[in-house]
């Protein structure tokens, strides 16, 4: 997604327009992944802070979205993936949350 005309490379190969990188758990480095995530969050916050309005538009391929839509979608995605992580944790330790 391009918000302010910046050029950002994908963090992992194969993560462009509908393709996905392999999920390689055996060689994954959690600390490296967490650092990458923190860096991406900081960059995203800076981009949002530099944008004039949540009604500013961004382009993804041929589609146009408002920044408000993008941020709302990210919140939904975080919630969904946090739910997945909770299900995995429950399968591992058998404890359930409230």
C-alpha positions as CSV (number, residue, x, y, z in Angstrom):
1,X,0.0,0.0,0.0
2,X,1.4,3.4,-0.9
3,X,0.2,6.4,1.2
4,X,2.6,9.2,0.6
5,X,4.4,8.0,-2.5
6,X,7.0,6.1,-0.6
7,X,8.7,3.1,-2.1
8,X,8.8,0.2,0.4
9,X,10.2,-3.2,-0.4
10,X,8.6,-6.3,1.0
11,X,10.3,-7.7,4.1
12,X,10.2,-11.3,2.7
13,X,10.3,-12.4,-0.9
14,X,6.9,-13.4,-2.4
15,X,4.8,-10.9,-0.4
16,X,3.7,-8.8,-3.3
17,X,0.1,-8.5,-4.7
18,X,-1.6,-11.8,-3.8
19,X,1.4,-14.0,-3.2
20,X,2.8,-15.0,0.2
21,X,6.2,-15.9,1.6
22,X,6.7,-19.3,3.0
23,X,6.0,-19.7,6.7
24,X,9.2,-21.4,7.9
25,X,8.9,-22.0,11.6
26,X,12.0,-24.2,11.9
27,X,14.5,-21.4,11.0
28,X,12.4,-18.5,12.2
29,X,14.0,-16.0,14.6
30,X,11.4,-14.6,16.9
31,X,13.6,-11.7,18.0
32,X,14.3,-10.8,14.4
33,X,10.6,-11.0,13.5
34,X,9.6,-8.8,16.5
35,X,12.3,-6.2,15.6
36,X,11.0,-6.2,12.0
37,X,7.4,-5.7,13.3
38,X,8.5,-2.8,15.6
39,X,10.3,-1.1,12.7
40,X,7.3,-1.5,10.4
41,X,5.0,-0.1,13.1
42,X,7.2,2.9,13.7
43,X,7.4,3.6,9.9
44,X,3.6,3.2,9.6
45,X,3.0,5.6,12.5
46,X,5.3,8.2,10.8
47,X,3.4,7.8,7.5
48,X,0.0,8.3,9.2
49,X,1.3,11.3,11.2
50,X,2.5,12.9,8.0
51,X,-0.8,12.4,6.3
52,X,-3.2,15.4,6.4
53,X,-6.5,13.6,6.9
54,X,-7.9,10.1,7.5
55,X,-10.0,10.8,4.4
56,X,-6.8,11.0,2.3
57,X,-6.8,8.3,-0.3
58,X,-4.2,5.6,-1.0
59,X,-3.9,3.3,-3.9
60,X,-3.4,-0.5,-3.9
61,X,-3.1,-1.8,-7.4
62,X,-6.1,-0.4,-9.3
63,X,-8.2,0.3,-6.2
64,X,-8.4,3.5,-4.1
65,X,-9.1,3.4,-0.4
66,X,-9.2,6.1,2.4
67,X,-6.6,6.0,5.1
68,X,-9.5,5.6,7.5
69,X,-10.5,2.3,5.8
70,X,-6.9,1.0,5.8
71,X,-6.5,1.7,9.5
72,X,-9.8,0.1,10.3
73,X,-8.9,-2.9,8.3
74,X,-5.6,-3.2,10.2
75,X,-7.4,-3.2,13.5
76,X,-9.7,-6.0,12.2
77,X,-6.7,-8.0,11.1
78,X,-4.9,-7.6,14.4
79,X,-8.0,-8.7,16.3
80,X,-8.4,-11.8,14.0
81,X,-4.8,-12.9,14.3
82,X,-4.8,-12.3,18.1
83,X,-7.8,-14.6,18.2
84,X,-5.9,-17.2,16.2
85,X,-2.9,-17.0,18.6
86,X,-5.2,-17.5,21.5
87,X,-6.7,-20.6,20.0
88,X,-3.2,-22.0,19.4
89,X,-2.2,-21.2,23.0
90,X,-5.3,-22.9,24.3
91,X,-4.5,-26.1,22.3
92,X,-0.9,-26.0,23.7
93,X,-1.7,-25.4,27.4
94,X,-5.4,-26.3,27.7
95,X,-6.2,-23.1,29.5
96,X,-9.1,-20.9,28.3
97,X,-9.5,-17.2,28.8
98,X,-12.6,-15.4,29.9
